[in-house]
Amino acid sequence: MKKRTKWVIIIAVLSIIAVLAIPEAYAYLTKRNYDSEAVTAQEIPDGYEVATLAGGCFWCMEPPFEKLKGVHSVISGYTGGETENPSYDEVSSGGTGHIESVQVYYDPDVISYEQILDVFWKQVNPTDDEGQFVDRGYQYTTAIFFHTPEQQEIAEQSEQDLQHSGRFQKELVTPIKEMGEFYKAEEYHQDYYKKNKLRYDFYRGNSGRDQYLEEKWGEDLEVNLPKK
């Protein structure tokens, strides 16, 4: 009995150490304890504009934009639903009407909205209206949320040009919608690809995203824009 008790104590101690040593893992397992927060216009850096885009898992949508010159930051969050301050658990269950998205804060004097959209199209499958790659459900679908009439016009023209390019045989189904409330996702989701590189790389490598994009774009996959 004493020997068994000893092993139980050892296992319990090791479990506690593991959780304390990897706080991101603890956060992931207890995501209901986090509250999302609305991002207001006052938080936009002076001189910058915002592009709000949905391309499936927001973990995968941050890296392509954050490396570009002229991009101040990229924030993961939830857009398009009616529930206020939704949690990741609520959104991922598909019950709030939100979809995972990112907001790209960019300097229009350095990089244009058209160029932002060029990057966006090369991250997604715009012919899939049931999710993106391994992630299925409306909450993982694609969308472009415009902030101004000018953005709407540019987005619509960009999608038309891509449709007529012959790159895709199927019809493009990425909707272009007016921007509503954007709720910043829980902090452990922000820059997830940096905070949890091994887990992110494993997820992305097995999601089917890179394989699809390579097949669809080939040598044209790389966006010829200045990097930071």
N, C-alpha and C positions, 0 to 999 in steps of 0.2 A: 504494500500500500504506500509506504514511504517513497519507494522508488518511482511509482507512478505519479505521485504528487509532485516529486521533484521535476519530472519531465513536463508536467502540465505547467508548472511555474516557469520553466525555461522557455517553453513555446510561447507562453503569454508575454514574457519579457521581450523575446525576439520580435514578436508581432508589433508590440508597442514601439520598439526601436525602428522597425521598418517603416511604420506610419510616420513617425517623427522625422525620419531621414528623408522621406519622399512626400513632402506636403502636398504636391500636386496630385499625387495618387489619392491622398485623403480627400482633397477637394473634389476630385472626380467622383469619388464614391459617396460624397455627401453634398452633391450639387443642389439639393433642395434647400440647403441652408443659406444660399446666396440669393441676393435680390438684384435684379437688373435695374438699370436706371436710365431715364430719358436723357438724351443728349440734346442740349439746347443750342440755338444759334450763337449764343455768347461764347461758346467754347471753340468756335471756328477761328483759327489764327487769322490775324489781320492780313489782308491781301490774298487770302486763299479762297478757293471755291470747293464745293463738295460734289462728288459723284457717289450715288448710292446704287449698289449693284448686288444682285443675288445670283450665285453660281453654285448652289449646293453647299456642301460643308464649308463653313467660313474659315476653318483652319487652312484650307487649301487656297483660299482667295486672298489672303494677306500677303504671302511672299512675293507674288509676281509684281505687285504694285509698290511694295515697300522698298524695292531695290531701285526704283526709277528716280532719276534726278527730277526735282521739282515736286516730288510727293513728300509732304510733311509727315504724315502718319496715316495708318489704316486702322479702323476700329471695327471689330466684329459686333454684330447685334441682330436685332429682330425687327422686321418691317412688315407692314401690311395688315396686321390683325386688329382686333377691337379690344382685346384684353389689355388693361393697363399693367405696366411693369411685369411682363410675363417672365417666368423662370425658364431656364434651359429645359428642365424636365417637362414643363407644360408645353413648350413649343415643339420639342422633339416628339411628343406624343401625338402631335397633329391636332390638338384640340383648341387652339387659340386663333387660328387663321393667319398667324405670322409665318414668314419664311426667313431662314437664315440669310443674312446679307452682310455687306461691308460698306463702310463709308470711307471714301478716299479723299483726303484733304490735299489738294494740289494747287500749285502756283500756275495760273493760266499764262503767265509771261514766260514760263519755262516748258510746260507741257500742256497740250490742248485737251479739251474734252473728247475730240475725235480720236486722239491718240490713246486716251484712257480706254475708250470703247474698243479700239483695235486690240488692246491687251486683253480686255474682257472676253471678246469672242474666241480668243485662243486659249481660254481656260475651261470652256464649257461645251456641252452638247446642246445646242439651241433647238434641236429637233425633238427633244424628250420633254414631254409635259407631265411626266409621272415621277420625276426625281432626277438625280444626277448620279450616274454610275452605281456604286454599291448602295448608296443612300436613296431609299424610295419613300415617296409620299410628297404631298403638296409642299410641306415645310422645307423640302430640299430642291424645289424647282427653280428655274431661272427667271429673272426679271430685271428690267432697268427702271428705276424710279427717278423721274425727272423733277428737278427743283424749279426750273424756269421754262417758259415757252421755247426759249432758244435751245435748251437741252433737249426738249421733246422733239423739236424739228431735226436736230442733229442725230438723235438716237433713231428716229424713224428712217432717216435717209441712210444711216449706217446699216441698219438691218436690211433695208431694201437692196443696197449695194451688195451685201453679203449673199442674199438670196439669189440675186441675178448673176453672181460670180460663177456659179456652177460648182462651187466647193461642196455643197450639200445637195443630195438628190431629193431628200424629203423637205417638206415645208418647215420653215423656221417658226417656232411656236413661243419664243420668248416674248412675253407681254411688255409693253412700255406703259407704265402707270405713273400717275401723279404722286409725288412724294407725300406721305403722311407722317405719322409719328415714328421715330426711330428710337429703339431702346438698346442701350449698350449692354452687351452680354456680360456675364460674370467675369471677374478679373482673370480667373485661371484660363479663360478661353483666349484672352488677348495675347498675341504673339505666341500661340501655343507651339508653333513649329520651332521656336527658339527654346522655350522653357522645357519642352518634352520632346527633344529631337528624335530619340530612338523610337518612341511610341508613334510620333507623327510620321516618321519615315516608314515604319512598318504599316501603318494604316494607309498612307498614300500609295505605297508600292503595291498594296493588295486591293485598292479601291477600283482599279480599272481606268482611272482618269488619265494617267500618263500614257498608257498603252493606246487609248482611244485618240488622244491628241496627237501622238506621234504618227499614228496611221492616217489621221485626217489632214494634218498639216505638214508632216515630214520636215523638209529643210526650211519651210516657211514658219515653223513653230516659234523660233526665236524672234522676238520683237526688236527691231533695230532702233532702240531709243537709248539715250545716254543713261548710264548707270551712276549711282551715287559713288 
